């Protein structure tokens, strides 16, 4: 009940699996539509893509690029 008003979810840990799981739970269980995760290891980018999880590569990720992904809902890969 207290999580129903969450509008944005940022998964920014150093663990890609944690970030993917957090985004999936937030989206499916809590209905959060504006999500983005950090992909720390380029070898995992395919999993983010396969699971349709908006993400940024940790290399070169900035606050500006994070906002672009969330607010404009476009995929940014740095």
C-alpha positions as CSV (number, residue, x, y, z in Angstrom):
1,X,0.0,0.0,0.0
2,X,2.7,2.5,0.9
3,X,4.6,1.7,-2.4
4,X,1.7,2.5,-4.7
5,X,2.8,6.1,-5.2
6,X,6.3,5.4,-6.3
7,X,6.9,6.8,-9.8
8,X,10.6,6.2,-10.4
9,X,12.9,3.4,-9.6
10,X,16.7,3.6,-10.1
11,X,18.7,0.4,-9.6
12,X,22.3,1.6,-9.2
13,X,24.1,-1.0,-7.3
14,X,27.4,-2.5,-8.4
15,X,25.7,-5.9,-9.0
16,X,24.0,-6.3,-12.3
17,X,21.8,-9.2,-11.2
18,X,20.6,-7.2,-8.2
19,X,19.8,-4.3,-10.5
20,X,17.8,-6.5,-12.9
21,X,15.9,-8.2,-10.2
22,X,15.0,-4.9,-8.5
23,X,13.7,-3.4,-11.8
24,X,11.7,-6.5,-12.6
25,X,10.1,-6.6,-9.1
26,X,9.4,-2.9,-9.1
27,X,7.8,-3.1,-12.6
28,X,5.8,-6.3,-12.1
29,X,4.9,-6.3,-8.5
30,X,4.5,-2.6,-7.8
31,X,3.7,-1.3,-11.2
32,X,6.5,1.3,-11.4
33,X,6.7,2.4,-15.0
34,X,9.7,4.7,-14.9
35,X,12.7,2.5,-14.3
36,X,16.4,2.4,-15.2
37,X,19.2,0.2,-14.0
38,X,23.0,0.4,-14.3
39,X,24.8,-2.3,-16.2
40,X,28.3,-2.6,-14.7
41,X,29.6,-5.4,-16.9
42,X,29.2,-5.1,-20.7
43,X,28.9,-8.9,-20.9
44,X,25.5,-8.5,-19.2
45,X,24.0,-6.0,-21.6
46,X,22.3,-8.7,-23.5
47,X,20.3,-9.8,-20.4
48,X,19.1,-6.2,-19.9
49,X,18.0,-6.0,-23.5
50,X,16.4,-9.5,-23.5
51,X,14.4,-8.6,-20.3
52,X,13.5,-5.2,-21.8
53,X,15.1,-3.3,-18.9
54,X,16.1,0.3,-19.6
55,X,19.7,0.6,-18.6
56,X,22.9,2.7,-18.8
57,X,26.4,1.3,-19.0
58,X,28.3,2.3,-15.8
59,X,31.1,3.6,-17.9
60,X,30.3,7.2,-18.6
61,X,26.9,7.2,-17.0
62,X,25.9,10.7,-15.9
63,X,23.0,12.3,-14.1
64,X,22.0,13.8,-17.4
65,X,21.9,10.4,-19.2
66,X,20.0,8.9,-16.4
67,X,17.4,11.6,-16.6
68,X,17.1,11.1,-20.4
69,X,16.4,7.4,-20.0
70,X,13.7,8.0,-17.3
71,X,12.0,11.1,-18.5
72,X,12.3,10.6,-22.2
73,X,12.0,6.8,-22.1
74,X,14.7,6.3,-24.7
75,X,17.5,3.8,-24.5
76,X,20.8,5.3,-24.0
77,X,23.9,3.2,-24.2
78,X,27.2,4.8,-23.3
